[in-house]
Amino acid sequence: MNELSEKQPGQRKETALSLTGRMPRVNAVVNHPVYRECYRRLEETEKNRIFCRHQMTHLLDTARIAYITALEQGLGIDKEVIYAAAVLHDIGKQEQYQNGTPHEISGERIAGAILDSLPEELSFAPEERQMILTAIRGHRKLREDPEPLERLLCESDKVSRMCFACPAEKECDWSLEKKNMEITI
């Protein structure tokens, strides 16, 4: 019997971690010094931005939507691979602001450096690493025949935005077709 089925009605000994599981590889990514510095610079750059920001709320919204969608579609993509791609997908945004490099390009490079320098016990397998980097590179615009994680990240990134509730929606230069004007998943 599992831990939850052995409990009597009304007992709640389990924690959120026992229900959802830990993600040591994802935590190694977000605690990596390169990630922390890029994220800090991005937060600083966007602190007065009235439009969509690229902070942890957006990254985790994207991850959660992607994971739910992957489960619903039976894609069989590892949860930590999905979350790693999501928390890394906008990491190059600060370079885009700084020097104009598209953030999917700089993000792929930065993410590759982070993934390559994780401790061995927390590293992603080579095929997982490639899935993550391909998804980051393709998250802004889907190519003709995207990989499953690439499509998942791109679509989840877009629906994570709540344009319908944004106070700056009228000033936003996104086209109406791009804007998320209703709750979707």
HELIX and SHEET records of a PDB file:
HELIX    1   1 ALA A   16  THR A   20  1                                   5    
HELIX    2   2 PRO A   24  VAL A   30  1                                   7    
HELIX    3   3 PRO A   33  GLU A   46  1                                  14    
HELIX    4   4 MET A   56  GLN A   73  1                                  18    
HELIX    5   5 LYS A   79  LEU A   88  1                                  10    
HELIX    6   6 LYS A   93  ASN A   99  1                                   7    
HELIX    7   7 HIS A  103  ASP A  116  1                                  14    
HELIX    8   8 GLU A  120  LEU A  122  5                                   3    
HELIX    9   9 PRO A  126  GLY A  138  1                                  13    
HELIX   10  10 PRO A  148  VAL A  159  1                                  12    
HELIX   11  11 CYS A  163  ALA A  165  5                                   3    
HELIX   12  12 GLU A  169  GLU A  171  5                                   3    
END                                                                             
